[in-house]
């Protein structure tokens, strides 16, 4: 990325019950009957972004966009980028190529019709592209996306591509080039860890998060932050799950908003679309 590397604040716009790989997660057929919390939580995030004068990349689950199209339009009017998180929120490695392609095409169509603008970016639920899904990047390009942000370049509970490039790069596919923005890991006690979103952001003290963000920027890599609306909604309902998953999902939720606000102050923030539109001549190809 060079000396002008920036942070990207990205939001996976989902409901409180869109928790992956938990037996108590309701199936798609039951989602519409559940109480919705996303509208108030997401609007509270938009208020912060307006106050801080930052633009974000919003990976909307198209199922949410269908039910709350006003949220897509309000976010777009406020200057944020609309991107895709698919439709049915399924782990990639539990789908075949055809099912996956149909899902992300459907999502792109819904979001573009709702927003009235092209949707360039995609992010897989749970960063669930793995070595077992070698068709993933070609399918994303075939669906018409220009960039992806689904690689977690390390070990992960439901996903992860250890050994994958940890810098933005271009992937050649049968359907054209696809720009990839991997999640930004940082070194800590001999390991490569993530500090900048989800349960990781809530677990680590902010001083350490800021120090690691500065280290990533100093390497010329973007700091990729990801959050969910439910993480700024501490009163949302809980799903039954194991003690370990409960800790990662619900620990320290009240810290999310203040840490998000501080990241808005401490990071130079751009959208993925802005980074993808920049000079990519020095980026590696995979």
N, C-alpha and C positions, 0 to 999 in steps of 0.2 A: 504493500500500500504506500510505502514511502513516508516522508516526514509529516505528511498531512493526515495521517490516520485519525479516525474519529470514532466515537461511540455510536452505536445504533440501539435506540430504545425500541424494542419490539414487544408487542402485546399479542398473545394468543387469545382471541376473543371467544370465550366459551362460557358455558353455564357451570354452576357449582357441582353438578353431577357428572361432568365430563372427566372423570378420573379414569385413567387407563389401568388395565390389568388388575382390577379388583373385582372379586366375585359379586360384590353388592352393587356394582355399577349397573344401572337399569339399561335394558336394551332400547334401541332406537324407537321401537313401537310405543314405548311408555314415556318418552321424553316430553311430549306435548302436554301430558296430564300433570306434570310436576310443576311446583311453584318456581317462577322465574325470578332470578336475582341479578341477572347480568345488566339490566338497563341502568339501575341506580349505581351499581359498582363501576360500570364503564364510564358513566357520565362524571363520576367523581374523579376518575383518572383524567378525563378530558379537561376538567377544571384545573387540575394541577398543570397539565401541559400548556394550557392557555396562560396561566399565571407565570409560568417559567419561560414562555415563548419558545417552546421546542416543538419540533415536528417528529413524528414517530412513524414506524411501519406497523400496521395493524393486520395481523393474520386472522381474518374472520373465518370462523367455522360457518360455512354457507347455510347450515341448518339454522343457526342463530340469525344470520342476515335475512333469511326468509321471514322470520317472525318479528324481527325488529329492524326493518329496512331504514327507519329513521335514524338509527345509530350509525349506519354506514354513511348516510348522506350528511349527517351532522359532522362526523369525523372528517369527511372529505372537504366540506365547506371550511373547516378549521385548518386545512392545509396538511392533513396527515395522508400517508400513503395507504391505500387499500390493497391488501394481498390476501392470499388464499391459504386456509388451513384444511382444505378438503371439505367434505360434506358430512360423512357418517362417523368421523373420529375413530377410525380403526387403525390398529398397528399395521404398518406396511407389510411386515414379514408374516402376517396372518392372512394376507390376500394373494391372489395370483395377479399377474400383470393386467389381464383384461378387466378384472374387477376394480383394481386400483385406478387404471386409466379412466374407466367410466366415472368413478367417484370424483376425480380431480377435474375432469372435463365439466361435469355437472356443476361443481362448485364454481369454477371459473365463469361459466355462463350465468349463473345466478348473481354472482357478485358484479359482473360487468353490466348486467341489466339493471341491477339496483343502483349502482354508483354512476353509470353512464360514462365510465372511463375504462381504458384497458387495464387489466390486472396482470402485472408482470411477474410477481413473486409467489412462491409456494414454500410451505413448511410442513413436513410430515408430523402427525401426532406422535409425541414422545421421541422425536428424533430417531424414528424406528427404521431408518435405512440401515441395513447390515450387509455383511458379506453374502448372506443368503438371498439378497434381492439385487442381483447384478443388473436386472432390467430397469431398475428404479429411475436412473437419470435419463435414459432414453425415453421412458414413458412420460416423464415430466416435460421434456422438450417436445415430445409429440403432442401433448395437450396444449402447447402454445405458450408455456411459461418461458420467460427470459432468464430468470435466476431462481436459485433454490437456497434455502438455509436449513438443511436437514441433517448435515453431518455433525455428529458428536465424535470428535477424533480421539476417543478413548473408550475405556470400559464403561458400560452403563447397564442398568437393570433391564430395560426394554429397548435395546438399540445399541448404538455405538459402533464405530469403525476404527478400532485401534490401528495406528499407522497411517491413517489418511492425512493428507496435507492439512495443516492447521492455519493456513493463510488463505485468503481469497484466491481462487484459481478458476480456470476455464476448463470445462469438461467437453470433449468432442463426442458427439452422439450421432447416430444415423439421421437424426432430425435437426441437426445444426448444433452450434455451440450453446452450452448452458453455463452460466456463471454460478459458482458455488461460494457461499459465505458460511464457512464452518463456525461452530460455536467456539468461543475463544477460551482455551484453557491456559492456566498459568502454573508455574512451578512452585511447589511448597513442600518442604521437607522431603525432597527427592521424588515427589510424585507430581503428576499433571492433574490439576483439579480445576473445577469451575467455581467461580466466586460471584457471578454477576446476575443471578436470577433464580426464581423458584425457591425451593427449600434452602439452597446454598446461600442465597442472599440473606435469608432470614436467620440462618445459623451463624454465619461469620460476623464478627464485629465490623462496624463500618470502616474503622481506620485501616484494617487489613484489606477490605474490599477496595478502598481507594488506592492503597499502595499497589495492589496487584493490577488494578486498572491502568495506573500510570506505567507500570512495567510492560504491559501489553502494548500500550501506545508507543512506548519508547522503542519497541521492536518493530514498529511500523505496521502493526496489525490493528484492525478495528476491535473495539470492545463490544461484543454482542451481548446485550442485556435482554432477557425475556421474562415476562411476567404474565399473570392471568388476572382478570377482574376479580375473581373470587379471593385473591390474595390481599385485596384492599377492602374486603368485606368480612371482618372477623366474626360476624354473627350469622354467617350462612350455615345452612344445615350440614350435618356431617354424615358421611357414609361409613358403614361398618368396614373395618379393615384391620390388618395385623398391626401390632404395636409399632413395628419399624416403619410401615407405610404411613401410619397415623402421625408419627413424629415428622416425617418428611413432608407430609401434606398440610398439616395444621399447626406445626410448631411456630410460635412467635409471629402470628399473622399481624399483630398490631404494629410490628416494626416495618412492614412492607412499605406503607405510604411514606413515612419519614425518610427511609433509605432511598426510595424512588425519587423523592424531592431533592435529596442531596446529590444524587447522581445527575439529575438535571442541571444542578448548579456546577458540578465538578467536571463534567465531561463535555467536550465539544461534540454535539450530536447532529447526525445527518440521517437520512433515510437510506434503506438499501437501494432504492431506485437511483438516488443521487450518486451513491458510490459506484453502482453498475454503469452509470452514464459517464463516469470519469475515464481517465487514461488507463487502459488495461494492458498496454503494450509490454509492460515488464512482469505481468502476472504469469505464474507457471501454468502449464497446460497438463491435464491429466487424461 
